[in-house]
Amino acid sequence: MIKVNIHQAKTHLSRYLARLKAGETLIICKRNTPIAEVRALPQAGQRKRPIGLAKGQFKVPPSFFEPLPDDIIEAFEGKES
């Protein structure tokens, strides 16, 4: 546990963040009286998503492959209709 006053926390925030990531807890004090506790968030799993997760749940309609209307193409190109 790291106990610091507000000025120290503001001055050395990046240093404390590295220690928080390692699992420590930061207690921020005002005039040596604790007012806040800061902890790192739990890291979400970083595993790859499997291929074909939604297989069979969606079918691309044939209209998807048709050319876009001219007004939509012009909008993408920044031209006014």
Backbone hydrogen bonds, N-H to C=O, Kabsch-Sander energy under -0.5 kcal/mol:
donor,donor_aa,acceptor,acceptor_aa,energy
2,I,25,T,-3.3
4,V,2,I,-0.5
4,V,27,I,-2.6
6,I,29,C,-1.4
9,A,5,N,-2.3
10,K,6,I,-2.5
11,T,7,H,-2.4
12,H,8,Q,-2.5
13,L,10,K,-0.7
16,Y,12,H,-2.0
17,L,13,L,-2.4
18,A,14,S,-1.5
19,R,15,R,-1.2
20,L,16,Y,-2.4
21,K,17,L,-2.2
22,A,18,A,-1.0
23,G,20,L,-1.9
24,E,19,R,-1.9
26,L,38,V,-2.9
27,I,2,I,-3.8
27,I,25,T,-0.5
28,I,26,L,-0.6
28,I,36,A,-2.6
29,C,4,V,-3.0
30,K,33,T,-2.6
31,R,29,C,-0.5
33,T,30,K,-1.0
35,I,28,I,-3.1
36,A,28,I,-1.7
38,V,26,L,-3.3
53,L,50,P,-0.8
55,K,52,G,-1.6
57,Q,54,A,-2.3
64,F,61,P,-1.8
65,F,62,P,-1.4
66,E,63,S,-1.1
72,I,69,P,-0.6
73,I,69,P,-1.9
74,E,70,D,-2.7
75,A,71,D,-1.7
76,F,72,I,-2.0
77,E,73,I,-1.7
78,G,74,E,-0.6
78,G,75,A,-0.7
79,K,74,E,-2.8
